[in-house]
Amino acid sequence: MAALKAAGRVSLVDSVVAQLRAQLAEGEWAVGDRIPTEHELAEQLGVGRNTVREAVRVLVHSGLLESRQGNGTFVRSTADPAAVLHGVRHAGARDVMELRVALEAEAARLAAERRDTHDLLRLRAALTTLREQGDRDADADMAFHLAVVEATHNTAFREVYRFFSTQVHEVLVAALGDRAMPPVDIDAHEALVAAIEAGDPEAAEAGARELLRIPLETVTALAKEASR
């Protein structure tokens, strides 16, 4: 492993991140392996331990590594999500909304089949917050949709949704510019929760699609307008 040339602090951290990403992609360590310690990596790369620590933190945040207190840092995945994120960021708003509809419709269906008492309490609490905050707090709406996904009791689904949700929001904000999304439809959110409570998968799926219908129509109209 060749030493990296020192440059500005930010670029040096980026260089270490890029080097470690390459090591992972090339199979230097397998999923579940513990990577070398900060001290070892610092010596191998010819950089300071603080630089290595910051780079590892970036990779932990991106889902490639997992830090276990007292045990070290382990490989969580060798599939770099950076390329996927790049693709989502550069996708059209309509494409992103269609992806969101597909994810949330299936999440609602699974939630209706698998929800437990704790899930229903969390959904009702999220709905109450959303009703109180409305359009003033985008986080309230995100928390509601995440509560639906949590109710699937599907770890993979939850991780994928968490992975994409922030990117989806950024793409939509960039696409809309000064335009605002339609106001939050509280009645549609209420209907979705009622369907999940009733354990009705078909109604829950339909409710999720209806909840996102107007936002999807909005970005579709914007896409057509931009193409003229």
N, C-alpha and C positions, 0 to 999 in steps of 0.2 A: 504494500500500500504506500504510494508515494506521498511525501510530505506536501502540504498545500502552502502556496506562497501567501504571506501575510498581505492583507489589503485593508480597506476600511472594515470596521467591525461588522457592519451589517453584511457586506459582501463576503466576509470570511465565514460567518455563520451560514450564509446561503451556500457557500462552497462545500462546507462540511455536510450540510443537508443533502446536496446533490451527490456527493461521494457516497454517503450512506444509502441513499436511495438506489444508486447503481449497484452497490454491494448486495443489497437485498434482491434486486431484480435479477442479478447474475447468480443467485443461489449461494452466496457466501455463507449465509445462515438460513436454516430451515425454520418453518413455523414451529414455535415452541422452544427454539433454541434461546439460550441466554447470550446476548452480545457481549463483547469485551467491556470491561469497566471503563469509566470516564478516563481514569489515569492511563489505561492501556491504549485507548483510542487517541487520546491527546498525544501520546508518544508516537504512535504509528502515523498520525496525520501531521505532526509537527505544529500543533496549535495548543492553546491553553485549555485547561479543563473547563473554564467558564464557557468558552466557545462551544466545546463538545456538549456541555450540559444544555445550552440553549438550542443546539441543533437537535439533540435527542428529544427535547420538549416539543419541538415542532413536529417531529415524526410520531410522537405519542398522540399529539392532538389530531394528526391526520389519520390515525388508526393503524399505522404500520407497526408501531412498537407499543409495548405495555410495560409500565413501570410498576414493580411490585416492591413495596417498602420492605427493606431488609433482605431482599433476595436478588435484586438487580433489575435489569431491563431485558425483556423478552420479545421475540419476534411474534407479532400478532398476525401479520399478513405480509406477503411478498408482492401482492398485487397493488400497485401504486394507484391510489384514487385520484391523484393529481390530474391525470389525463381525462378521467371522467368529469371531474369538476370543470376542467377547461372546456370540455364539450358542452356542458350544461350552461356555462356562462355565455357561450357564444351561440346558443340555440335561440330560436325565435321565441317570443313570449307565448305565442299560440302553442308551439310544440311543448313548452314547459307546462302550460296549463293542462294540455291533454295528458301529459305524464302524471300530473297531480291528480286529475280526475280518476285515472286508472288505478293509481295507488290507493286513493282514499275510498273509492267505491268498494274495492276488495277488502280493505281494512274494516269498513263498516259492516260488510257481510260477516266477516270472521268475528268481529266484536259482538255481533248479535248472537252468535252461536256459543261464544266462550266467556262472555263477561261474567264477573262475579260481583258480590256486594260491594267490595272495595272499588272496583271499576265504576260501578254506577254512582257511588258517592263522589268519586273524583270527577266524573262527567257532569254531575249536577253542580258541583262546586265551580267547575270551569264555566259552565253555562251561566251561573249566577254572576261570576266576575265579568263575563262577556256582556251580559245584560247591563251591568252597572257601568262598565267602561266604554262599551260600544266602539266607535271609530277612534276614540282617543288613545287607544292602546293596542297596537298591532300584536304585542306579545300575548294579550288575552285571547285573541283569535287563534294564534299559533298554539297556545297551551290547550285550547279546546280540541283542536285537531290531533295534537299529540296524545291527548287522553283517549281519543278513539283508537288510535294505533296501539297504545299500551294495552287496551282491552282485548287485542287479538291474542295476547300471550304468545306471540311469535317473536323470538329474539331477532331473527334475521330481518323480519319486516320492520321492527322497531329501529334497528341500526340503519337500514337503508333509508327509512323516512327521515331520521335525524340527519343523515348524511346529506340528503337532498333539500330539506326544507329551507335552510338558510340560503342556499344557492337559488332556489326557486324565488324566494322573496326578493333577492338582489336583482334577478333578471327582470321581474315584473316591475320593480321600482324604476329600473333603468329604461324599460320600454315605455312606461306610462309618462315619464317626464313630469310635466306640471299637471297632467290629468290625474284625477283621483279614481280609484276603484269604486265600484258601486258600494253604497253603505252596507254594513253587515246586516244580513237578514236573520234577525233573532228567531222569527217563527220557523224558518227552515232549520236552524240549529236545534230548536226545541223538538221539531218533528223527528229529526235524526236520533236524538236521545231517546225519545219515546219508542221508536222502532227497535233500538238496541235493548231498551228495558223490556220490551215485549218479547224479545228473543225471535224477531221476525227478520231473517237474513235478506229476503227479497225487498221488504220495505226499507230496511236500513241501506241497502245498496242504492235503491231509488232515491232515498232521502239525501245521500251523499252526492249523487249526481245532480239532483235538483239544487242543492246548496251551492254547487259550483257552476251551475248553468249560466247564470248572468255574468259572473267574472269571465268565464270562457267566451261567451258571446262578445263581451267588451273587448278582449284582446284580439279576437278574430276580426272584429270590425276595424280595429286599429291596424292590424296587419294588412287588410285589404286597402285601407286608406294610404298606408305607406307605400304600397306597391303601385299606386297610380302615378 
